[in-house]
Amino acid sequence: MFQPATRLTIITEHLLSARVCDIIERSGGKGYTIVAVGGKGSHHLHPLREKATVAEGVDNVKIEVVVSD
């Protein structure tokens, strides 16, 4: 059976990802997907890094979760 749903996409720094996922879980979320992302914004370029960075946790991640309401 199909239900209407919405995909919520959150782009944040890796340092905040655990906090965001905790909010999702406390709100009743049963799962989510986390992917490393890069791109260019109004402030500067956010490169996608395959190697460790000098400052751990400053890379950006995309967190996606499907919500029913």
N, C-alpha and C positions, 0 to 999 in steps of 0.2 A: 504494500500500500504506500502511495506517495503522499507527502505532505509538503505544503509550501515551506521554504526555508530561505535563509539569507546567509551568504558567506561574509563574515566579518574579517577584514584584513588589517593587521596592525603592524606597522613598521616601527621598530624601536632599536635602541642600542642593546647589544648583547648583555650588558650589565643589568639591564632592567627586565630581561626576558623571564627570569624565574619569578619575579614579582607579578608580572602580567599573567603568567600561567597560573600562579596561585589565585589570582582574582578570578580567572576563568573557572577554575575548579571549585572555588568557594561559591560561585554563582550557579553551580549545578552542571557545568560543562563536563562532558564525559571524555573528550579528546580534542586534540589540536595538532597542527603541523607546524614545525619550525624549520625555516630554510635560511641559509646565509644569503644576503643580498648586497648588491652594490648599485650605484647609479649616480646621477648628478642632480643636486638640488640648488636652491637659491643661495645657499651659504658656501658650498664647495663640493668637490668631487668625492664620492664615497666609493672607493674601489672595492671590488670583491677580492679578498685575499685568500690565497691557498696556503700561505705559510703563516706561522705565528707572528703576531705584531709585537712591537716594542712594548706598548701599553696593552696588557691583556684585557679583553672585554670591550674594546671600543668599536669593534665591527658591528655593523647593522644586521638585524635579522627580521624576517617576515614571519609573523604568527598568524595562521589562518584557523578559524573555527566556524563551524556551521551552527546557526541558531534557528530555532523554530518560531520564535516570536521576538 
